[in-house]
Amino acid sequence: MLISVLRSRNISVALILQSVSQLRTIYSEAQSATVFSNADHILYLGGSDGDQQTIHYLADRAGISPEDVMGLDNSCALLITRGEREVRVVSKLDPEEVIDHAKAFAVTRGRRKAPDIAEGGI
């Protein structure tokens, strides 16, 4: 897949979806799994409690309960980073956090760890 090729050349890609089923509508199950497995970061902004496929995917990937995913405050987002055990809850509304993360992610992947922007996790 194109994402694998881009990552091999140290090019980052941000995948933004409203739901897991949105990607699976376009790609096969295997292809969508490849897309998700190549994601270094998954940022979930929240969604409908009725979207059980997305809720269960995120809960499984993050190692938390579906109830924790559904209970995410509307002003927060869930950040899952490959290789990190802790799931972070970040503010959607704080522009300083957005700028700090943009600077951290602009650095070549793997050379610098993204800063912690929330105390603790879920």
C-alpha positions in Angstrom: 0.0 0.0 0.0 1.0 3.6 -0.6 1.2 4.3 3.2 3.8 1.7 3.7 5.9 3.1 0.9 5.6 6.6 2.3 6.6 5.5 5.8 9.7 3.7 4.4 10.8 7.1 3.0 10.2 8.9 6.4 7.1 10.7 5.1 4.2 11.0 7.6 0.6 10.7 6.6 -2.3 11.7 8.7 -5.4 9.5 8.3 -8.5 11.2 9.5 -11.8 9.2 9.6 -15.1 9.5 11.3 -15.4 5.8 11.8 -13.6 2.5 11.0 -16.5 1.5 8.8 -15.8 4.5 6.6 -12.4 3.1 5.6 -13.7 -0.4 5.3 -16.4 0.8 2.9 -13.6 2.0 0.5 -11.0 -0.8 1.1 -11.2 -4.5 1.8 -10.9 -5.8 5.4 -7.2 -6.7 4.7 -6.4 -3.4 3.1 -8.0 -1.4 5.9 -6.1 -3.4 8.5 -2.9 -2.5 6.7 -3.8 1.2 6.8 -4.5 1.0 10.5 -1.4 -1.1 11.3 0.8 1.5 9.5 -0.6 4.4 11.6 1.9 5.7 14.1 -0.8 7.8 15.7 -4.6 7.4 16.0 -6.5 10.5 17.1 -10.1 9.8 18.0 -12.2 13.0 18.3 -15.3 11.2 19.6 -18.3 10.1 17.8 -21.7 8.4 18.1 -22.1 5.8 20.8 -24.0 3.8 18.1 -20.7 3.2 16.1 -19.8 0.1 18.0 -17.3 -1.1 15.3 -15.1 2.0 15.9 -15.6 2.0 19.7 -14.5 -1.6 20.0 -11.6 -1.2 17.5 -10.2 1.8 19.5 -10.8 0.1 22.9 -8.9 -3.0 21.7 -6.1 -1.0 20.1 -5.7 1.2 23.2 -6.1 -1.6 25.8 -9.1 0.1 27.5 -12.7 -0.7 27.9 -15.4 0.4 25.3 -17.0 2.3 28.2 -13.9 4.5 28.5 -14.0 5.3 24.8 -17.7 6.1 24.9 -17.2 8.2 28.1 -14.7 10.5 26.5 -15.5 14.1 27.3 -16.6 16.2 24.3 -13.7 18.6 24.8 -11.1 15.9 24.6 -9.7 13.5 22.1 -8.0 10.1 22.5 -4.5 9.8 21.3 -3.0 6.3 20.7 0.6 6.2 19.7 2.4 3.1 18.4 4.9 1.8 20.8 3.5 3.6 23.8 1.5 1.7 26.4 -0.2 4.8 27.8 -3.2 6.2 25.9 -3.4 10.0 26.2 -6.4 12.2 26.5 -5.7 15.5 24.9 -7.7 18.7 24.7 -9.3 19.5 21.4 -9.5 23.2 22.1 -6.1 24.2 23.4 -4.2 25.8 20.4 -0.8 25.5 22.3 -1.2 21.7 22.5 -2.0 21.6 18.8 1.1 23.7 18.0 3.4 21.6 20.3 2.2 18.3 18.7 2.6 19.7 15.2 6.2 20.6 15.9 6.9 17.2 17.5 5.4 15.3 14.5 7.2 17.5 12.0 10.5 16.0 13.3 11.4 12.8 11.4 9.5 9.9 12.8 11.4 7.9 15.4 14.0 10.6 16.2 12.1 12.4 18.8 9.2 11.3 21.0 6.1 13.4 21.0 5.7 15.4 24.2 3.3 14.3 26.9 0.5 16.9 26.9 -1.9 15.4 29.5 -1.2 14.2 32.9 -1.9 10.5 33.2 -4.3 8.8 30.9 -7.6 7.1 31.0 
